[in-house]
Amino acid sequence: MKTIMIIEDEMAISLVLSAYIQKAGYNCVVFAQGNEALEQLELIQPALILLDIILPGMDGWQILHEIRCRNACPVIMLTAKGDISDRLCGLNNGADDYVTKPFEPAEVVARVQAVLRRPPQTIITEHQKHYGSLRIDFKTRTVYLNGASLSITPKDLALLLFLAEHPNQIFHREQLIERVWGMDYDGSDRAVDHAIKRLRQVLIHLPSEEAEIRTLRGTGYQFYANNKNG
């Protein structure tokens, strides 16, 4: 069941939204302050965030910026501001939709469902790539799925990092042996097949519409990732 995160300091609004969202079949978590939500972001890995702009402490724009530095999760802004400049600011800074208060809760649920039907985003930062629920940190050589660190053997990890650094490109076994195992490797090229099989098992809970390792029969392997950049 997908989890929707609500960041809203008005309790009456968050309670009504929670009731409607849960009735629609989603889990729901509510935070009144942005810093608390950000601390739990990696742990919860929400499918979507409903984010108020006017909040105590960090405002919605700051929180949106922090979310986009860490996660490709879709964000719908909630605000009493209806000025077109505010709407454009939110959309241009990574928001996926914008709802102006007062609103009908049923409309918000419909917006949530519409945004979740869109293709997942890919977020690229200096050292990290996010493919929906998969996060790869190339600097620390760590991989997370739904916020949980994955245990991957060094050679399999090297193969995944190489493929993920070149998303949607196709590599045959000989190329992967040369780039990952090294020129002095004298074993069977079937080592690639075995490593790919193990990686697929590790990534078994990664939705294929977000990213997956594909076999192109007679050609090679490809780390497929959705091309929509955030």
WORA-V746883 format. One record per residue. N is the residue number from 1. PSI is psi in whole degrees, -180 to 180 (NA if undefined). OMEGA is omega in whole degrees, 0 to 359 (999 if undefined). Layout:
n=N psi=PSI omega=OMEGA
n=N psi=PSI omega=OMEGA
This chain:
n=1 psi=130 omega=182
n=2 psi=147 omega=180
n=3 psi=131 omega=175
n=4 psi=128 omega=177
n=5 psi=129 omega=176
n=6 psi=125 omega=175
n=7 psi=99 omega=189
n=8 psi=127 omega=184
n=9 psi=-9 omega=177
n=10 psi=109 omega=188
n=11 psi=-39 omega=182
n=12 psi=-42 omega=180
n=13 psi=-47 omega=182
n=14 psi=-35 omega=179
n=15 psi=-43 omega=180
n=16 psi=-45 omega=180
n=17 psi=-42 omega=180
n=18 psi=-43 omega=181
n=19 psi=-45 omega=180
n=20 psi=-41 omega=182
n=21 psi=-42 omega=179
n=22 psi=-36 omega=177
n=23 psi=-31 omega=179
n=24 psi=-3 omega=174
n=25 psi=19 omega=180
n=26 psi=154 omega=164
n=27 psi=159 omega=183
n=28 psi=133 omega=173
n=29 psi=142 omega=186
n=30 psi=136 omega=174
n=31 psi=139 omega=179
n=32 psi=-16 omega=181
n=33 psi=142 omega=184
n=34 psi=-38 omega=183
n=35 psi=-35 omega=178
n=36 psi=-40 omega=179
n=37 psi=-42 omega=181
n=38 psi=-35 omega=179
n=39 psi=-29 omega=183
n=40 psi=2 omega=187
n=41 psi=-49 omega=182
n=42 psi=-34 omega=181
n=43 psi=-43 omega=184
n=44 psi=-37 omega=183
n=45 psi=64 omega=183
n=46 psi=152 omega=175
n=47 psi=-26 omega=180
n=48 psi=152 omega=179
n=49 psi=131 omega=170
n=50 psi=117 omega=192
n=51 psi=118 omega=174
n=52 psi=150 omega=180
n=53 psi=-46 omega=184
n=54 psi=105 omega=184
n=55 psi=157 omega=174
n=56 psi=145 omega=181
n=57 psi=-121 omega=178
n=58 psi=133 omega=176
n=59 psi=175 omega=185
n=60 psi=-34 omega=180
n=61 psi=-43 omega=178
n=62 psi=-41 omega=180
n=63 psi=-42 omega=178
n=64 psi=-43 omega=179
n=65 psi=-45 omega=180
n=66 psi=-40 omega=179
n=67 psi=-46 omega=184
n=68 psi=-21 omega=175
n=69 psi=-17 omega=187
n=70 psi=-27 omega=196
n=71 psi=148 omega=178
n=72 psi=9 omega=182
n=73 psi=133 omega=178
n=74 psi=147 omega=183
n=75 psi=130 omega=173
n=76 psi=123 omega=181
n=77 psi=138 omega=175
n=78 psi=126 omega=182
n=79 psi=155 omega=174
n=80 psi=-12 omega=180
n=81 psi=127 omega=181
n=82 psi=5 omega=182
n=83 psi=140 omega=182
n=84 psi=-32 omega=180
n=85 psi=-35 omega=177
n=86 psi=-41 omega=179
n=87 psi=-44 omega=179
n=88 psi=-38 omega=179
n=89 psi=-46 omega=180
n=90 psi=-47 omega=182
n=91 psi=-37 omega=181
n=92 psi=-17 omega=182
n=93 psi=17 omega=170
n=94 psi=0 omega=176
n=95 psi=150 omega=181
n=96 psi=-22 omega=178
n=97 psi=174 omega=189
n=98 psi=125 omega=179
n=99 psi=128 omega=182
n=100 psi=133 omega=175
n=101 psi=148 omega=354
n=102 psi=148 omega=182
n=103 psi=162 omega=173
n=104 psi=126 omega=180
n=105 psi=-36 omega=179
n=106 psi=-33 omega=178
n=107 psi=-40 omega=179
n=108 psi=-43 omega=178
n=109 psi=-42 omega=179
n=110 psi=-38 omega=177
n=111 psi=-41 omega=178
n=112 psi=-48 omega=182
n=113 psi=-38 omega=180
n=114 psi=-43 omega=180
n=115 psi=-39 omega=181
n=116 psi=-19 omega=176
n=117 psi=-12 omega=180
n=118 psi=159 omega=176
n=119 psi=145 omega=179
n=120 psi=153 omega=181
n=121 psi=156 omega=168
n=122 psi=125 omega=178
n=123 psi=128 omega=181
n=124 psi=122 omega=174
n=125 psi=-173 omega=187
n=126 psi=-46 omega=185
n=127 psi=-4 omega=187
n=128 psi=155 omega=170
n=129 psi=137 omega=177
n=130 psi=125 omega=174
n=131 psi=85 omega=185
n=132 psi=-117 omega=182
n=133 psi=-3 omega=179
n=134 psi=128 omega=177
n=135 psi=129 omega=180
n=136 psi=123 omega=177
n=137 psi=108 omega=185
n=138 psi=-24 omega=180
n=139 psi=-46 omega=181
n=140 psi=-6 omega=180
n=141 psi=51 omega=178
n=142 psi=151 omega=182
n=143 psi=133 omega=181
n=144 psi=140 omega=175
n=145 psi=121 omega=184
n=146 psi=36 omega=177
n=147 psi=-8 omega=181
n=148 psi=135 omega=179
n=149 psi=136 omega=180
n=150 psi=139 omega=177
n=151 psi=113 omega=184
n=152 psi=135 omega=179
n=153 psi=152 omega=186
n=154 psi=-46 omega=182
n=155 psi=-42 omega=177
n=156 psi=-39 omega=178
n=157 psi=-43 omega=179
n=158 psi=-39 omega=179
n=159 psi=-45 omega=179
n=160 psi=-43 omega=180
n=161 psi=-41 omega=179
n=162 psi=-48 omega=181
n=163 psi=-41 omega=182
n=164 psi=-25 omega=175
n=165 psi=-16 omega=181
n=166 psi=62 omega=185
n=167 psi=142 omega=176
n=168 psi=7 omega=173
n=169 psi=150 omega=183
n=170 psi=133 omega=179
n=171 psi=133 omega=175
n=172 psi=171 omega=187
n=173 psi=-44 omega=183
n=174 psi=-39 omega=179
n=175 psi=-42 omega=181
n=176 psi=-39 omega=176
n=177 psi=-46 omega=182
n=178 psi=-43 omega=186
n=179 psi=-28 omega=184
n=180 psi=-47 omega=182
n=181 psi=-30 omega=178
n=182 psi=157 omega=184
n=183 psi=-28 omega=184
n=184 psi=5 omega=179
n=185 psi=129 omega=182
n=186 psi=17 omega=178
n=187 psi=-171 omega=181
n=188 psi=145 omega=177
n=189 psi=-7 omega=175
n=190 psi=-11 omega=175
n=191 psi=-32 omega=177
n=192 psi=-47 omega=181
n=193 psi=-43 omega=181
n=194 psi=-41 omega=179
n=195 psi=-41 omega=178
n=196 psi=-42 omega=179
n=197 psi=-43 omega=180
n=198 psi=-40 omega=179
n=199 psi=-40 omega=178
n=200 psi=-36 omega=178
n=201 psi=-41 omega=179
n=202 psi=-37 omega=184
n=203 psi=23 omega=187
n=204 psi=-27 omega=182
n=205 psi=6 omega=176
n=206 psi=120 omega=179
n=207 psi=133 omega=184
n=208 psi=-24 omega=178
n=209 psi=-14 omega=176
n=210 psi=-50 omega=179
n=211 psi=154 omega=176
n=212 psi=158 omega=174
n=213 psi=119 omega=184
n=214 psi=147 omega=172
n=215 psi=124 omega=175
n=216 psi=103 omega=189
n=217 psi=127 omega=179
n=218 psi=-3 omega=182
n=219 psi=-57 omega=181
n=220 psi=-149 omega=184
n=221 psi=155 omega=182
n=222 psi=135 omega=170
n=223 psi=98 omega=181
n=224 psi=134 omega=174
n=225 psi=144 omega=179
n=226 psi=139 omega=187
n=227 psi=-2 omega=182
n=228 psi=112 omega=182
n=229 psi=141 omega=177
n=230 psi=NA omega=999
